[in-house]
Amino acid sequence: MKRLLPTLRADQTSESLVSVINTIQIAAKEISFRLHQGALAGVLGSSLDENIQGETQKKLDIVSNQLLKTLLLESPNVHAVASEEEDSIVESPNSGHYLVAFDPLDGSSNIDINGGVGTIFSILRKPEGEQTSENMFLQPGKAQIAAGYVLYGPSTMLVMTTGKAVRIYTLDQTVGEFLLTHEKAEIPRDTKEFAINMSNRRHWADPIQAYISDLLDGEEGPRGKNFNMRWNAAMVSDVHRVMSRGGLFTYPWDARKPEKPFKLRLLYEVAPMSMLVEKAGGKATDGYNRLMDIVPEHIHQRVPVIMGSANEVDMCMEYHKQHPKPY
Ligand code: F6P
């Protein structure tokens, strides 16, 4: 079976980019090891810290963030990193050509229940001649050089693209290597499965209310077919299911907290996942616009998300055309 780095080189990936991806996979293997040790590693449970977005950090969030940050900042090819767990960007003492944005441990509320969690990463080129500041990261998803996630589930999988096919690697725990197990992920265009946190139903706006209501009406409703629902509460696990067998994943606008109407972060979660979904033949939108076209206004920006099987995403967008925009 092919190992990660040779497959990247076979795709003509530059050595500098191979080296950045290598750094990420080293950190991911360490995170995977610690997660699989679970309570034995003595790192589970909440710490007293809160990250800047007001969520309680788990100790493993901190450990994962620290690992990725430290290793990436040591890389000669990285200029700066932006992490979901950091207030601001962190500049490397080295002046590499790449910027890396990451969510070190997405879906971390699943840690305490031994559920799936993941690391998401996005690699951008440092804009030429630009002063080092947060602005360097304010590039649309379509500018990404590479994107991927690592799913720490029953097995640890790395799913990534450098702009070509989406490749899936599985961590062989016996030799400590990511081995290529799927040459080209392809998301089926049609689906009968959706993923949404249904408990927020009363807070959604008209387009999603109408769309989900028609899915729930199944064979008797306007869609004329039954839909299944799944929700892991970890974007990596939910998007991985979509990547594996199709589906529609959404975290829409909702009215719970007017000051925070969207949940998912553009830079660390949405842009990289959108690149992967599109490269696997799916679509990713905020209901109106392609997510990969959105230029971030700040590094911690959140957006509404609808992604997955192309025909189903198109269908959901039709409901957005027919109902007033909530924001
Ligand atoms: O952004 C963090 C995250 O955990 C995502 O991974 C996941 O899709 C979502 O939040 C789950 O949100 P909720 O707890 O509202 O279901």
Residues whose N, C-alpha, C, O or C-beta is under 5 A from the ligand:
A	BS01	F6P	D106 G107 S108 N197 A233 A234 M235 V236 K263
